[in-house]
Amino acid sequence: MGQRLCKLVAMSQSVFDRLTELLDQRQVAYSVLRHRPVYTSSEAAEVRGTSLASGAKALVCKGDNRFVMFVLPADRRLASRQVRQQLGWRSLRFADAEEVRTLTSLSPGSIPPFGSLFELPTYCDILLADQPRINFNAGDHAISLSMSYGDYVTVEQPVMGTFAE
């Protein structure tokens, strides 16, 4: 019963609160920017005043029979055929908006690159390592978070690979 209660409490917190709590517990430095709502990676980079490549784009996908999160530089796209071959999956598709809401309680485009917050395995493209700082929406289209790439990898511990083209 205690574990179930903890899970219910965690789910009642906003994703932003859960994310900042995780980073605070790990003593990770980050900055928060509140801005007008943005719905594309280009809009987000513009409102943040950052490069498109520094955006950590989180994509919820279904590979064979399980949902996962891919994290790519925002100026890249998922290399679906290569990913299927590399991971030995027969099928790979993007989660639809309803699946994203069910899995994350969020709308597409507002998801932070922390699959662990949603019990999703996280796969991060190695090209993101070219960015000393990464930027991403933090559970809301009007809230962005910026942190060092190194801290991101330390906290999230994603599977690293070549997933973008």
C-alpha positions in Angstrom: 0.0 0.0 0.0 2.9 2.4 0.8 4.4 2.0 -2.7 1.0 2.6 -4.3 0.5 5.7 -2.3 3.9 7.1 -3.3 3.1 6.5 -6.9 -0.3 8.3 -6.6 1.4 11.2 -4.9 4.1 11.4 -7.6 1.5 11.3 -10.4 -0.4 14.2 -8.7 2.7 16.4 -9.0 3.2 18.2 -12.2 5.9 16.9 -14.5 7.8 20.1 -14.0 7.7 19.7 -10.3 8.8 16.0 -10.5 11.7 17.0 -12.9 13.0 19.9 -10.8 12.7 17.7 -7.6 14.8 15.0 -9.3 17.4 17.6 -10.4 17.5 19.3 -7.0 17.9 15.9 -5.2 20.9 15.2 -7.5 22.3 18.7 -6.9 22.2 19.5 -10.6 22.4 23.2 -11.7 19.7 24.2 -14.1 17.9 27.3 -15.2 14.2 27.8 -15.9 12.8 30.1 -18.6 9.1 31.0 -18.7 8.0 32.2 -22.1 5.1 32.4 -24.5 3.8 28.9 -25.5 5.9 27.2 -28.3 4.9 24.2 -30.4 7.9 23.6 -32.6 11.6 23.1 -32.0 12.3 26.2 -34.2 9.9 28.4 -32.1 11.4 27.1 -28.9 15.0 27.9 -30.0 13.9 31.4 -31.1 12.1 32.2 -27.8 15.0 30.8 -25.8 17.7 32.6 -27.8 19.6 29.3 -28.3 20.7 27.2 -31.3 18.3 24.7 -32.7 20.9 21.9 -32.3 21.0 22.5 -28.5 17.4 21.6 -28.2 16.9 18.1 -26.7 13.9 16.8 -28.7 12.1 14.0 -26.8 10.2 11.6 -29.1 7.9 8.9 -27.6 7.9 5.9 -30.0 6.7 2.3 -30.0 9.4 -0.2 -31.1 7.9 -3.6 -31.6 5.7 -4.0 -28.5 7.1 -1.4 -26.1 7.1 2.3 -25.8 10.5 4.1 -25.5 11.8 7.7 -25.6 14.4 8.9 -28.2 16.3 12.1 -27.4 17.8 13.9 -30.4 19.2 17.3 -31.2 16.3 19.3 -32.4 17.8 20.0 -35.8 17.8 16.2 -36.6 15.1 13.6 -37.2 14.8 10.0 -36.1 16.6 7.6 -38.5 13.8 5.0 -38.3 15.3 2.3 -40.6 18.7 2.6 -39.0 17.2 2.4 -35.5 15.1 -0.7 -36.3 18.2 -2.4 -37.7 20.4 -1.3 -34.8 18.0 -2.4 -32.1 16.7 -5.5 -33.9 13.1 -4.3 -34.0 10.7 -5.3 -36.8 8.6 -2.2 -36.3 9.0 1.4 -35.1 6.5 4.2 -35.1 5.8 7.5 -33.3 3.3 7.3 -30.5 0.1 9.1 -31.4 -1.1 12.1 -29.3 -3.5 10.0 -27.2 -0.7 7.4 -26.4 1.6 10.3 -25.5 -1.0 11.7 -23.1 -1.7 8.3 -21.6 2.0 7.6 -21.0 3.2 11.0 -19.9 0.1 13.1 -19.0 1.5 15.7 -21.5 0.8 16.9 -25.0 3.4 16.3 -27.7 6.0 19.0 -27.8 6.1 19.6 -24.0 7.8 16.4 -22.9 11.2 16.7 -21.2 13.9 14.2 -22.3 13.7 12.1 -19.2 12.0 8.9 -20.0 12.6 7.8 -16.4 9.9 10.2 -15.2 7.4 8.1 -17.2 9.0 4.6 -16.8 10.1 4.7 -20.4 13.6 3.5 -21.5 15.6 6.5 -22.9 17.8 6.3 -26.0 19.9 9.4 -26.6 21.7 10.2 -29.8 25.4 10.8 -29.5 25.2 14.0 -31.5 23.7 15.8 -28.5 27.1 15.5 -26.8 28.3 18.2 -29.1 26.3 20.7 -27.0 27.7 21.8 -23.7 24.2 22.8 -22.6 20.9 21.4 -23.7 17.5 23.1 -23.6 14.0 21.5 -23.6 10.4 22.0 -22.7 9.8 21.0 -19.1 6.3 19.5 -19.1 4.7 22.7 -20.4 4.8 24.5 -23.8 5.6 27.7 -21.9 8.4 26.5 -19.6 11.9 25.6 -20.8 14.8 24.2 -18.8 18.5 24.5 -19.6 21.2 22.3 -18.1 24.6 20.9 -18.9 24.6 17.9 -21.3 27.0 16.1 -18.9 24.6 16.5 -16.0 21.7 15.2 -18.1 23.6 12.0 -19.0 24.6 11.5 -15.4 21.1 11.8 -14.1 19.1 10.1 -16.9 21.7 7.4 -17.8 20.2 6.9 -21.3 21.3 4.2 -23.8 23.7 6.1 -26.1 23.8 5.5 -29.8 23.3 6.8 -33.3 19.6 7.4 -33.7 19.4 10.6 -35.7 20.0 11.7 -39.3 
